[in-house]
């Protein structure tokens, strides 16, 4: 028997109400929308989608384990439907994704907190799916649905005629937050506290459920040849005083020689096994030959991974506020603001940043072939050069971090031209 659109809407509503009852039974109901995230204070009131963005429903964080940008959608931050223009939410989601869809990306959908009072209509969901055409679906590599319920299963059946087999294979259901650790850089995720509490309650009520995650063991001393996850000072001490770490020198040299005209350089992900194997070789002090990988995107991902795994960002925590304030600086003064900021870096950080930016400037000069303009490179590297001392950078904070990075790349000669330390090395 065929169900009409109204019948399906009613069926979905019934399942959603059942879900709400189940959440109440485990003490996990959410009677009011989640509190507005602290990061919203970074948002410019003149932002074109300020009314939607201020709720923190959509966030963009660092890369996953495959070098792909992470987009997070949190239902618990959706206010009641009469307080949120869902059409504007759709436009804002597209506005956000438009900055990243040319790169491989991952979406994490936190389902907890979707209720009758804030649920968009099925008609809206169908329109949203149709509006996200191939441009958006092509480079979406994974969609993680966290804390799925019967409502999600009903939705899946409703949308089955619209969903391609290829897209369906990208969807992974995640019952507990701990399962995300196998796929993502978990510590970079923006997870609402309400979702964490719900996850704790689900675990507590599951008889014979998965064990609580073991406490993280104390870190072991790094190997003398360790390259990833150690400080720049450690690398300098273990590499005869060299200021350019072997990973950076090796990847930049290879990409300069063979990758400058590769379309989408730094936007594509790579096989996670290949990345792990290369990291292991570097950490054991063994030689790395990227020709053996037969994939130009492997060294590109390795370079981003190295920067992301530094204990402190290359631009340092001390300069976070200066970097973040770039958006409030008058446009004609922004380059000199960048210059003054980077010149206050410790010499080692400055030399490495100049080396890296010089290379990224070279990449941008080949943008007619590789499509990697300073703006596109900044979208990739912004969060790999600087991140906040505590927590993760919100979507509102991301724009100025990327703006600062774009200025470094585009105005490389002006910003770095007047300071040339004796220890300087260029690619």
N, C-alpha and C positions, 0 to 999 in steps of 0.2 A: 504494500500500500504506500503510495506516495504521500509524503507529508508536505503541507503548504508551508510557506515562509513563516506564517503566524504560528502554526503548530510547532515548528522547529524553535522559534523564539521562546514559546511557552515551555517547551521541553528543556531548553538550555537554562531558562529562568528557574525551573523546578530543581534542576541539578545544582545550580548555583546556591539556591536556598538550602539544599541538603548539605552542600559543602560548608556553608556558614554554620549550620547546626553541629556538624562534626567538629569544626574548629572550636566552637563553644565548649563542646564536651571535653576537649583536651586543654581548655583554658587558653586557646590561641586566637580568639576572636578579636577583631579590630573595630571597635565601635566608632572611632573617629579616625580621620586620615592621619598618617604618620606626620610627625612634626617636620616642618620645613628644614632641610639640612642647613647646617652652619655655612656651608660653602656658598649658599645663595647670596650671602652678603657681598661676595665678589662680583655679582652680576650687575652690569650697567643697566640702570633703569630705562635707558634709551634703546636697549636691545630690542630688535624687531618683534621678538616673541617673548618679551619679558613676562607677560601674564601667565604663560605656560611654563617657561623655563624656571621661574622662581620656585616651583614646587619640587624641582629635582627629580622628576619622573624619569628623565633620560640623562644618562651620564656617559662620558667617554673616558676610559682609563688607559693604562699602559697596554703593552702587548701580551698576548697569551704565550703558551709554550712553543708556538710555531712562528712567532714573530708577527702576529696579526693584531690589529687594533681591536679593543674590546668596547662594545657598546652595551650598556646596561639599561634595562627597562624595569622599573619597580612599580608594580600595581598599587602597593600600599601607600604610595605618595600621590595617588590620584584623588583629588577632592570629589565630593558629590557632583553628579553630572550637571546639576544646575549652576555649579560654580566653575565649570570647565567647558570651554568651547572645543568639542572633540574634533571639529574640522580644523581648527587652529593647531590642535595637538598633532594631527596628521601632517599638516604643513611643517610644523616644527621638527617632527621626526625626519621628514624628507630633507629639510634644511640642514639638519645635523648630519645625516648620512651622506648628503651630497659632498661633504668635505672629505669623506673617507671611502666612498664606494669604488673609486678607481684603484684602491688598494685592496688586498685580501683583508677581510674583517670577520669578527665573530660577534654574535649577539647573545647576551645572557638575559633571560626573561624570568623575573621573580614574580610568580603567580600569586603568592600570598597577599591578601589585602584587597583582591578583586571581590566586590560585593554588589548586591542588587543596586545599591544606592550610587555606585560610581561606574558601573559597567556600561561601556558603549553598546549601542544596538548592533545586532547581527548585520543589519544593512550597512552600518558604518564599517564593520570588520571586513565585509565582502568588498566594499569599495576600496578600503585600504589595501587589501591583498591585490586587487586589480591595478591599483595605482603604482604599486611597487613592481615595476616592469623588469625586464631582463637586466637593465642597467644596475638595479639594486640586488638582484638575485644572483647574478653571475659570480661576483667576488665574495658573496656571503659563503663562508666555508663551513660554519657550524652555528646552529641555534640550540642553546641549552635551555630547556624548560624546567625550571626549578620548582619543586613541590607541586607536581601536577595533581589534578583532582579529576573526578568524574566529569566535571564541566569541560575540562580540556578534551576529554575523550569524545564528548558529544560534539564539541566544536570541530574536532578532527573529522568526524563522520560527515558533518554538514559541509565542510570545505573539501572533502575528498575529491569531488568531481573537478575542483579548480586546481588542486595541488599536483604538480608533476611528480613522477617517481623520483626523478633526480633531486628535486627539492626535498621530498620526504626523507631521503637518505641523510640529509644534513641535520635533521632534528634528533636530539638526544634528550631523553627524560632523565632528570636528576632528582632522586628522592630525598637526598640529604646533602647539605652543603659540602661535607667532607669529600664527596665524590667529585667535586669540581677541581680538587687539587691535582687530579690525574691529568687534567686538560689545560688548566689555566695558571697564571701567576696569581694565586689566590690572594696574596697579601695586597695586591694592587686593586682588587675589586672594591667597588663602592657598594657595600651591603648595608641596607637600612637595619638599625638595631632591632626593629620589629620582626624582621625576617630571621635574624639570628635567634631571637627569643622563641619564635615559632619552631624553628629547627630543633632547638633544645627540648621543647615540649614534645615534639613528635618522637624524638629519640627516647625520651623518658617513658612514653606510653607504648612503645613498640616492644612487645614481649619477644625475646630472642632476636631483637633487631640488631643492627650493626653495632659493634662495640664503640665506645667513645674513642675519639682519636687519641693516640698515645701522646704523652707530653714530648715535645721536641727535645731530643737529647742535646747536651751541651755541644757546641761546635768543636770539631777536632782541629788541631793545629793544621794550618795549610801546608801543603807539600812545598819543598824549596823551589820547585818549578811551577807552582800554582799560578795560573794566569787569570782565572775568573773568580769574582767575589772577594778579591783582596784589594787593599788600598794602593793608591799610586805610589806611595812611599815604599811599600813592600816590594812592588814591582821594580822600582828603581834600585833598591838595595840588592835585589836578586838578579838584576840584569846589568851588572857592571856600570851602574849609574846612568844608563840610558833613560831618557825622558819619554821616549815614544815606546810604549809597551809592544812586545813582539806581535800580539794579536792585531793591534791597530796597524802596525807597519806592514804585516803580512797581508791583511785584507785590503788595505788601501793600495798597496803596490800592485796586487793582482787585479783589482777592479780598475785601476788607472790604465793598466796595460790591456785588459780584455773586456771591460764592462761599461766604459763610459757612454757608449751609444745604445746600450740595452734598454729597450722600452720598459718603463715601469720599474727601473732599478730601485731597490729599497722598498718597493710597494708589495712585492710578491713574498709569499711565505716559502718555506722549504721543508723537506721531510724531517720530522723531529728526530728520527734515528740518525740521520746524517749529521744534524747539529750536535747531538750528544756525542757522537764518535769524534767529531772534530774537536769539541771541547775537551774530551778525554785526552786526545793526543797532545793538545797544548798544555794541559795541566800536568802531564807526565813528562813534559820537556821533549817530546818527540817531534820530528819534522812533519809539516803539513803540506800536502800537494793538492791544491784545489782542482787541478786538472783531473784528478781521480774521481772527483764528485760529479763531473759532467753536468753541473748546474751552477750557472753564474750567480744565482740567488743565494747559494749557501754562504759564500764569504760576506755577502751583504747582510744576511741575517746574523752571522757571527759577530760582525762589527756592532750592530745594534744591541745584541745580547751582552757583549762585553761592557758597553756603556751602561746598560740597564742594571747589570749586576754589580757595579761598583758600590761599595758600602756607603759612599757619599757621592752625590752627583758631581759631574765634572765642573759645573758652574757653582758648586758648593751651596750648602744650606744658608751660609751667612749672606749670600747675595739673593736669596729667593725673593725677598720683598722688593729689592731694587729691580730685579728682572720683571716681577709681576706688575710693578707700577708703570711699565712702559706705556700702557694704554691711556694713562692719564697725562702723559707728557705731550705737549704741543707737537704736532706732526713734524714741523720743521726742526725740532730739537731732538728728535728720537735717535738719530744716528749718533750724535755726540753723547747722548745718555748711554747708549750701548757701549761706546768707546770708553767712556769714563768707568762704566761698570766692569767691563772685562779687564781693564788695566789695573783694577784693584785686586785681581786674582793673585794667588800665590804663583810664583814663577813656573813651577811644574805644571799646574793646571793651565796657565796661560799658554805655555809652549804647546801642550797637547791640543788645546782648543784651537789654537791658530793653525796647527798642522791639519786637524780634522776639517776646520772650516775652509781652509785653502782647497782641500780636496772636494768638499761639497760645492764650492764655488765653481771648480772645474766641471763637476757633474752638471750644474745648472747651465753652464755655457754650451752644453751639448743638448739642451732641452728640445731643440727642433727634432732630434732623433729619439731621445729617451723620455720626453714628455715630463721631465722632472725639473720644473721651475723652482725658484727659491721658495715660493709658497708651498708647493707640493712637498719639497724636501723638509720644510719646517713642520708640516703636518706629521711627518714620519719621525723627525728627530727631536721635536720640542720636548716631549716627555722623557726622552733618553738623555737629554743634557741637564735637565733641572726638574726636580719634583719637591713637594713640600716636606719640611722636616717631620711632620706628623700626618698620618693618614695619606689619602690620595688626592690628586688634583681633581677638582670638580670640573664639569663642562664649562662653567663660568670662568674658572681660572685658566682653562686651557688656551683660550683665545690670546691673552697677553703673552703666555709662554711661547706660543707658536709665532706670534708677531715679533718677539725679540729674536727668535732663532732665524726667522726670515730676513730680518734686517742684517744680522751677522753675515748671512750667506750672500745676500744681494750687494751689500756695501763692504765686502771683505777688505778691499784695499784701503778704504777710508778708516775703518775701525781698527785694523791691525797694522796699518802702514808705519806708524811712528814709534812703535815699541818693538825692538829686535834684540832680545836677550842674547848673550854670547852662546848660550846653549841651544839656540833655536835650530830646529830641523824642519824642512818643508818637504812635501811629497814630490 
